[in-house]
């Protein structure tokens, strides 16, 4: 993970059991890969993993500016088979409890 960076957490609703269906899990892994490619090309950040459970999925992204991260990945999100419900943008380090946080519906 990049140090002292902003973060974007993408949140998805899953069906099936608590970890979603197999196609949803596959789509979340594929989406994380495509997001990583987009961020690499833009030079705006990185994907730092994802989590599945409790009928949700999350993908974690870090970079120098949360707004720029979201802007860089929007084209990928528009064509994804599994689309996030919302993005949580943290304008500061994840350890900074006082940083500005915005929730964006997608």
C-alpha positions as CSV (number, residue, x, y, z in Angstrom):
1,X,0.0,0.0,0.0
2,X,1.2,3.5,-0.7
3,X,1.9,5.6,2.4
4,X,-0.1,8.7,3.5
5,X,-2.5,8.3,0.6
6,X,-6.2,8.8,0.0
7,X,-8.5,5.8,-0.4
8,X,-11.6,4.7,-2.3
9,X,-13.6,1.7,-1.0
10,X,-16.0,0.3,-3.6
11,X,-19.0,-1.5,-2.1
12,X,-21.1,-4.1,-3.9
13,X,-24.2,-6.0,-2.9
14,X,-24.0,-9.8,-3.5
15,X,-26.7,-12.4,-3.9
16,X,-26.5,-16.1,-3.0
17,X,-24.8,-17.1,0.3
18,X,-22.8,-14.6,2.3
19,X,-20.0,-14.7,-0.2
20,X,-22.2,-14.2,-3.3
21,X,-22.6,-16.6,-6.3
22,X,-19.6,-18.0,-8.1
23,X,-20.2,-15.7,-11.1
24,X,-20.3,-12.7,-8.8
25,X,-17.0,-13.7,-7.1
26,X,-15.4,-14.2,-10.5
27,X,-16.7,-10.8,-11.6
28,X,-15.3,-9.1,-8.5
29,X,-11.8,-10.6,-9.1
30,X,-12.0,-9.6,-12.8
31,X,-13.1,-6.1,-11.9
32,X,-10.3,-5.7,-9.4
33,X,-7.8,-6.7,-12.2
34,X,-9.4,-4.2,-14.7
35,X,-9.3,-1.4,-12.1
36,X,-5.7,-2.1,-11.4
37,X,-4.9,-1.9,-15.1
38,X,-6.7,1.4,-15.4
39,X,-4.9,2.9,-12.4
40,X,-1.6,1.7,-13.7
41,X,-2.2,3.3,-17.1
42,X,-3.4,6.6,-15.4
43,X,-0.6,6.5,-12.9
44,X,-3.1,7.5,-10.2
45,X,-2.9,4.8,-7.7
46,X,-3.3,1.1,-7.0
47,X,-5.7,-1.7,-6.0
48,X,-4.9,-3.0,-2.6
49,X,-7.2,-6.0,-2.5
50,X,-10.8,-6.9,-1.9
51,X,-13.0,-8.6,0.6
52,X,-16.1,-10.8,0.3
53,X,-18.6,-11.6,3.0
54,X,-21.9,-10.9,4.6
55,X,-23.5,-10.5,1.2
56,X,-21.2,-7.7,0.2
57,X,-17.9,-7.2,-1.6
58,X,-15.4,-4.4,-1.3
59,X,-12.5,-3.4,-3.4
60,X,-9.8,-1.1,-1.9
61,X,-8.0,1.5,-3.9
62,X,-5.3,3.9,-2.8
63,X,-3.7,6.9,-4.4
64,X,-2.7,10.6,-4.1
65,X,-6.3,11.9,-4.4
66,X,-9.6,10.1,-3.8
67,X,-11.4,12.2,-6.4
68,X,-8.9,11.4,-9.1
69,X,-9.0,7.7,-8.2
70,X,-12.8,7.6,-8.7
71,X,-12.5,9.6,-12.0
72,X,-9.8,7.2,-13.3
73,X,-11.9,4.1,-12.7
74,X,-15.3,5.4,-13.8
75,X,-14.9,4.1,-17.4
76,X,-14.1,0.6,-16.1
77,X,-17.1,0.7,-13.7
78,X,-19.5,1.7,-16.5
79,X,-18.7,-1.5,-18.5
80,X,-18.4,-3.9,-15.5
81,X,-20.8,-6.8,-15.2
82,X,-20.7,-6.4,-11.4
83,X,-21.2,-2.7,-10.5
84,X,-20.7,-1.1,-7.1
85,X,-23.6,0.4,-5.2
86,X,-21.4,3.1,-3.7
87,X,-17.9,4.4,-3.3
88,X,-16.5,5.7,0.0
89,X,-13.9,8.4,-0.7
90,X,-11.4,9.1,2.1
91,X,-9.5,12.4,1.6
92,X,-6.6,11.5,3.9
93,X,-4.7,8.6,5.3
94,X,-6.8,5.6,6.4
95,X,-5.5,6.0,9.9
96,X,-6.6,9.7,10.0
97,X,-10.0,9.5,11.8
98,X,-10.5,13.3,11.2
99,X,-10.1,13.2,7.4
100,X,-13.0,14.2,5.1
101,X,-15.1,11.2,4.0
102,X,-17.7,11.3,1.2
103,X,-20.1,8.5,0.2
104,X,-21.0,8.6,-3.5
105,X,-23.9,6.5,-4.9
106,X,-22.9,4.8,-8.2
